[in-house]
Amino acid sequence: MCTKVPVSELIQLPITWVRGDDERLNTVFKSLKSGADIKEPIRLLNCGCGKTHMLDDGGHRITAAYKLFKKTGHDVMIPVHKFVSKFQ
């Protein structure tokens, strides 16, 4: 299931998403700053209980989008593939 979620909501989830200042982060940030959208979905894993989340892929995209949000107020919509475990 792929949905678009604003970065302001993603950062409130109990996941580790902050990435350091490196070339990948700078590239994604520059792309967003120039008006490009995030096309590649992040992958978010959710325990069957609904309380535990884990980020499988997408930390640079969230970090860059949040950096842009803090600077400009533009709440970037990020595509999210959410995988929910059948186990609790």
C-alpha positions as CSV (number, residue, x, y, z in Angstrom):
1,M,0.0,0.0,0.0
2,C,1.5,3.4,-1.0
3,T,0.1,6.6,0.3
4,K,1.5,10.2,0.5
5,V,2.2,11.5,3.9
6,P,3.3,15.0,4.9
7,V,6.8,15.2,6.4
8,S,5.3,17.0,9.4
9,E,3.4,13.8,10.2
10,L,6.3,11.4,9.5
11,I,8.7,13.1,11.9
12,Q,6.3,12.5,14.7
13,L,6.4,8.7,14.4
14,P,8.6,6.8,16.8
15,I,11.3,6.0,14.1
16,T,14.9,6.9,13.7
17,W,15.0,9.0,10.6
18,V,17.7,11.7,11.1
19,R,20.7,11.4,8.8
20,G,24.0,13.2,8.9
21,D,25.0,15.9,6.5
22,D,26.5,13.9,3.6
23,E,26.4,14.1,-0.2
24,R,23.2,12.0,-0.5
25,L,21.4,14.4,1.9
26,N,22.7,17.4,0.0
27,T,21.6,16.0,-3.4
28,V,18.0,15.2,-2.1
29,F,17.7,18.6,-0.4
30,K,18.9,20.5,-3.6
31,S,16.4,18.6,-5.6
32,L,13.5,19.4,-3.3
33,K,14.6,23.0,-3.0
34,S,14.4,23.3,-6.8
35,G,10.8,22.1,-6.7
36,A,11.2,18.4,-7.5
37,D,9.0,15.9,-5.7
38,I,10.1,12.7,-3.9
39,K,9.1,9.9,-6.3
40,E,10.7,6.9,-4.6
41,P,8.6,5.8,-1.6
42,I,10.1,5.3,1.8
43,R,9.5,1.9,3.4
44,L,8.0,1.9,6.8
45,L,7.5,-1.3,8.8
46,N,4.8,-1.6,11.4
47,C,4.3,-4.3,14.0
48,G,1.0,-6.0,14.0
49,C,0.2,-4.4,17.4
50,G,0.3,-1.0,15.6
51,K,2.7,0.6,18.2
52,T,6.1,-0.3,16.9
53,H,7.5,1.3,13.7
54,M,10.8,0.8,11.9
55,L,12.2,2.7,8.9
56,D,13.6,0.3,6.4
57,D,14.5,2.9,3.7
58,G,14.1,6.7,3.4
59,G,16.0,8.5,6.2
60,H,17.7,10.8,3.8
61,R,14.4,11.7,2.1
62,I,12.7,12.5,5.4
63,T,15.7,14.4,6.7
64,A,15.9,16.5,3.5
65,A,12.2,17.2,3.4
66,Y,12.2,18.2,7.1
67,K,15.1,20.5,6.5
68,L,13.2,22.2,3.7
69,F,10.0,22.3,5.9
70,K,12.0,24.1,8.7
71,K,13.5,26.6,6.2
72,T,10.4,27.4,4.1
73,G,7.3,25.9,5.8
74,H,6.7,23.8,2.7
75,D,5.3,20.5,4.0
76,V,6.6,18.0,1.5
77,M,4.4,15.0,0.7
78,I,6.4,11.8,0.8
79,P,5.2,8.6,-0.8
80,V,5.2,5.8,1.9
81,H,5.0,2.0,1.4
82,K,3.7,0.8,4.8
83,F,4.2,-2.9,5.5
84,V,2.2,-4.2,8.5
85,S,3.3,-7.4,10.2
86,K,0.6,-10.1,10.7
87,F,2.3,-11.0,14.0
88,Q,1.8,-9.1,17.3
